Amino acid sequence: MVFHYNRGVGMRGLGKKPLAGRLLVALVSVSLLQMAVPGVTISQAQASGDAGGRLDSKEDLAKRYLAATHRATVFQKTYSNQLRLGWNVCRDKACQDDLDRAIDEATMDASRMYEEHFSRLLAQKLTETELGAALKFAESPEGKSIVQVQDEMVGDTALLAHTLSTETRDEVSRRFCPLHAKHCTADGMIAMPTKAPSR
């Protein structure tokens, strides 16, 4: 169906009609547009599944994208596994259980902060169109398949991060300690401060 817009008439004639007549014309116009361009006139709220009819803000879209890609969950699990690999302080199961629980609780809190800050950054850096496209892909079959593979790689990712972190720390110590021995332990490792210096 093709519609022609008469520039000479436009919407000027509506101002002279009674309110009921103007509403009727508006409703008819919307219906005709929906027939002419199916799918395009679906509101963003409908497209996003928001039953309340409220349009998603950019930060809402960013949060939905993070949820669809499991970013916060992957962050929490990777960080948790990495800490478990790095902290060998317990010799009995009860102690290890307490340590694991403390790690899980702390990294869960960290993942919530990660989600809040990262969604805000995404909303600042990406346009609404880009966020919508990213979310659309994440919710597509291909996107879901990629997310599933990433979820399955959490253990390997944590092990790789731990290994690289340890090797890099040793390499930094090897380069730094000969120049500044007072900041290093007797075995040539940088002495880690108990508290980070204030900036």
KOLZAVO-774405 format. One line per field, with one value per residue (C-alpha): residue in one letter; x, y, z; residue number from 1. Coordinates in steps of 0.25 Angstrom, whole numbers, plus 5000, padded with zeros to 4 digits. Layout:
<rs>
residuo = (a,...)
east = (X,...)
north = (Y,...)
up = (Z,...)
num = (NUM,...)
</rs>
This chain:
<rs>
residuo = (m,v,f,h,y,n,r,g,v,g,m,r,g,l,g,k,k,p,l,a,g,r,l,l,v,a,l,v,s,v,s,l,l,q,m,a,v,p,g,v,t,i,s,q,a,q,a,s,g,d,a,g,g,r,l,d,s,k,e,d,l,a,k,r,y,l,a,a,t,h,r,a,t,v,f,q,k,t,y,s,n,q,l,r,l,g,w,n,v,c,r,d,k,a,c,q,d,d,l,d,r,a,i,d,e,a,t,m,d,a,s,r,m,y,e,e,h,f,s,r,l,l,a,q,k,l,t,e,t,e,l,g,a,a,l,k,f,a,e,s,p,e,g,k,s,i,v,q,v,q,d,e,m,v,g,d,t,a,l,l,a,h,t,l,s,t,e,t,r,d,e,v,s,r,r,f,c,p,l,h,a,k,h,c,t,a,d,g,m,i,a,m,p,t,k,a,p,s,r)
east = (5000,5006,5002,5004,5005,4998,5007,4996,4987,4997,4991,4986,4971,4971,4971,4957,4951,4944,4953,4946,4948,4962,4964,4957,4966,4978,4974,4971,4985,4992,4984,4988,5002,5002,4996,5006,5019,5017,5026,5032,5021,5023,5027,5041,5033,5026,5039,5046,5035,5031,5017,5016,5018,5030,5041,5055,5065,5079,5084,5072,5076,5091,5086,5078,5090,5099,5088,5087,5102,5103,5115,5113,5112,5124,5132,5127,5131,5144,5148,5144,5151,5164,5164,5162,5174,5182,5179,5184,5183,5174,5178,5165,5151,5144,5154,5153,5138,5138,5149,5140,5128,5135,5140,5127,5120,5131,5131,5116,5116,5127,5119,5107,5117,5123,5109,5105,5117,5119,5104,5106,5119,5112,5100,5110,5119,5108,5096,5082,5082,5096,5091,5078,5086,5096,5084,5077,5089,5091,5077,5078,5081,5096,5097,5092,5101,5113,5109,5107,5122,5127,5120,5126,5140,5139,5148,5159,5158,5160,5172,5178,5176,5183,5194,5197,5196,5205,5216,5214,5216,5229,5234,5231,5239,5250,5252,5249,5255,5270,5268,5260,5263,5257,5243,5245,5246,5258,5254,5254,5239,5232,5227,5212,5206,5196,5188,5188,5193,5183,5184)
north = (5000,5014,5027,5040,5052,5065,5076,5086,5080,5074,5074,5088,5084,5076,5089,5093,5079,5076,5068,5055,5057,5060,5047,5039,5044,5042,5027,5025,5031,5022,5009,5013,5014,5001,4994,5001,4998,4985,4983,4997,5004,4994,5002,5001,4997,4985,4981,4980,4973,4984,4981,4995,5002,5010,5012,5006,5016,5014,5008,4999,4994,4992,4984,4975,4973,4970,4960,4954,4952,4947,4957,4959,4944,4941,4952,4946,4932,4935,4944,4934,4923,4931,4935,4920,4916,4928,4926,4913,4916,4904,4890,4885,4884,4893,4904,4903,4903,4916,4922,4918,4924,4937,4937,4934,4945,4955,4953,4953,4967,4971,4965,4974,4986,4982,4981,4994,5002,4994,4996,5011,5012,5004,5014,5026,5020,5014,5020,5014,5008,5001,4996,4991,4984,4978,4973,4967,4959,4954,4949,4943,4928,4931,4940,4930,4920,4929,4932,4917,4915,4926,4921,4907,4914,4920,4910,4910,4926,4926,4917,4924,4938,4932,4926,4939,4947,4939,4938,4953,4956,4948,4955,4969,4965,4959,4973,4982,4976,4977,4992,4994,4982,4989,4988,4973,4960,4952,4942,4954,4956,4970,4971,4973,4985,4981,4993,5000,5015,5026,5034)
up = (5000,4996,5003,4997,5006,5002,5006,5003,5014,5024,5038,5037,5035,5048,5057,5052,5055,5069,5079,5076,5061,5063,5071,5061,5050,5058,5061,5047,5043,5053,5048,5033,5037,5044,5031,5022,5030,5038,5050,5049,5057,5069,5081,5087,5100,5093,5086,5099,5106,5115,5118,5126,5113,5118,5109,5113,5116,5111,5125,5125,5111,5116,5128,5119,5110,5122,5127,5113,5112,5127,5128,5143,5146,5138,5145,5158,5155,5149,5160,5170,5164,5162,5177,5181,5172,5178,5193,5199,5214,5219,5222,5227,5220,5230,5228,5213,5213,5221,5212,5199,5206,5209,5194,5188,5197,5194,5179,5178,5184,5174,5163,5166,5167,5153,5147,5152,5148,5134,5130,5133,5125,5113,5114,5113,5102,5093,5086,5088,5074,5077,5090,5084,5073,5083,5091,5079,5075,5090,5090,5076,5074,5070,5082,5092,5086,5088,5103,5106,5101,5109,5121,5119,5118,5132,5139,5128,5128,5143,5142,5131,5138,5151,5143,5135,5148,5156,5144,5142,5157,5157,5145,5150,5163,5155,5148,5159,5172,5167,5166,5179,5189,5201,5195,5193,5201,5203,5192,5182,5182,5183,5197,5196,5204,5215,5210,5197,5198,5197,5184)
num = (1,2,3,4,5,6,7,8,9,10,11,12,13,14,15,16,17,18,19,20,21,22,23,24,25,26,27,28,29,30,31,32,33,34,35,36,37,38,39,40,41,42,43,44,45,46,47,48,49,50,51,52,53,54,55,56,57,58,59,60,61,62,63,64,65,66,67,68,69,70,71,72,73,74,75,76,77,78,79,80,81,82,83,84,85,86,87,88,89,90,91,92,93,94,95,96,97,98,99,100,101,102,103,104,105,106,107,108,109,110,111,112,113,114,115,116,117,118,119,120,121,122,123,124,125,126,127,128,129,130,131,132,133,134,135,136,137,138,139,140,141,142,143,144,145,146,147,148,149,150,151,152,153,154,155,156,157,158,159,160,161,162,163,164,165,166,167,168,169,170,171,172,173,174,175,176,177,178,179,180,181,182,183,184,185,186,187,188,189,190,191,192,193,194,195,196,197,198,199)
</rs>
